[in-house]
Every structure is written in structure tokens, then in C-alpha cells.
Amino acid sequence: RVRMDKIRYFMVGMPSGGKTSYIVRFCSQLLLNKGDMMYHLSDGKLPEGYERIKDSLEKMQSFQNVMRTLENVHYNMTLPLLNEKGEELSLMIPDLSGEHYRKLVEDRYIERKIYDGLQEADEILFFLNPETMEKEERLKWEEISAASLVSESMNVKKGDGFDIKVPEKATQSQVVELLQILLYYVKKKMTIKFVISAWDRVEKRQVGNKITPEEYLKNKFPFLYQCIIGNTERMEYEIFGVSALGAEYDDEEEMEKLENADVDIDTLVKIVMPDGTEYQDVSRLLRKRE
């Protein structure tokens, strides 16, 4: 075996961006060792931090949605891997709750563990989930007032005072701001892999028309895409699509159809590469850029 240098990945993304679902699916594939995978666990070792995701693994196997990481949870998944050439690779993936990144955007305060993780990372995995992002639209002033907008989007409740609840969903503007903050804090040229989660939902809306992840991001999130291509001197980027769950577990009709058709949901899991090539092996997100 050839010992390789450790590669450090750092995962970022707003709440419900798909980070935890990806980690759980990746570990599930490694442990089951099904199919033609690019990476395998070295000597059958369990990933360090496995006990933290054990419950989520069980939820995934019983087709329950994987709950997003609690705000106070911080752990490093360390995966001892072997690639196709038998070379050893120690993959370290910290998983921080998206709430940390929401605070970073809203409060302009970066926690030390995030700052250090960004500086040490060889590559950054930037997750975004179209299903959990708030749609931003221009207002027609003659049709809607600012007051009604605040009332609807912020869930204002009247009582002794105003209890304003921050929207659960992230906006495209917040995602762009998060990217700009990363570019500000990391002075070296960054390698960022943008990961569009819930790709099965994307494909359903395309009605059979194939689209690459970059084309989708360009069309769906033009503000974010402009920010990406406008900063290529600061970063190298690739854009992927990932369906870590394979289906919408909360959609009873969809699950019933799959059950009646005797479809193994695990076979619906996929990663779509920047050129549109599809694989069931989600570890291909971590492959070296050619």
C-alpha cells in the first residue's frame, strides 16, 4: 500500500442543506460495501464518529428522513479509506449544523472551529438544497405592502408585543453571502465543490429533460451562479447533484408506488457529476479533479 497524505474536507451549508444525509448515505454504502465503489473502508475499520450517526443510519434503512444535525453537535467523521489503486486515504469530514452558518451570515461572527476548519481544508463541500430554500421574488408595490410581507414571511404574532420568528428556510441571498464570507476569510485559492441536494426532486421537475448540475444552478440560482463565476480567480469550482435518500420518504404516494413496483430505493440513490454522468456511488464526490 502507498500511504497518501491526509485530505481534509470541510462541509458548509445553511440549515437542511443535505450535509448530514450525504454523510449518512456515504457511510451506509461504505459499511454495506455494495457495488463498484471508488473507495472502501481500510481493513474493515469503522469510521471514527460512527456512533454519532448510528441512529441516522437506522432511520435511513427504515426509510425515515434523516433529521438535520442539532445545533450543539460538532464531531469529526474520520474515514480510513482505500482507493481503487490500494492507496490509503484518511478522510476527515467535520459536520456542523447549518445553524452555525446561519449565525455566521446573520450575526457576522465566525466561530473558531469554523475558521480553523476553513483554513485547514483542502477542499470545501458546499451543500444547498432547492427544496429547503425560500423563493425570492420582486415585489409589485401596488399588490403587496411591506407590512403584509413581514407578517407572512416572518410569522408575526400579536400579543403583548411582536414575536418575530426568523424564517426556517434559507434564501439565495443568504447562500451568496455565506460564499462571500468564506472567500473573505480564506486567503488562499479555494477548491469548492457545490453539491445540489435532493436531485431526485430536481429531475421530477425537469419532466424527463436531462440537465447538468451547473445548468440547473445557473437557471435556478442566477445570483449565486454569478457570484461563483465572478470569483474564479479566488476558487476552482465544480457543481454536482446528489440524491442521498433516493426518494421523498414523507411522500406516502411516492413510497407506495415504489413498494408496489418492488423498487429497491437504495438503487435510486445517485450522484450526478459535473458533466452529467450518473453513479450510485456517492463517494465519487470526493474523487480527484482531473
Disulfide bonds with the S-S distance in Angstrom:
none
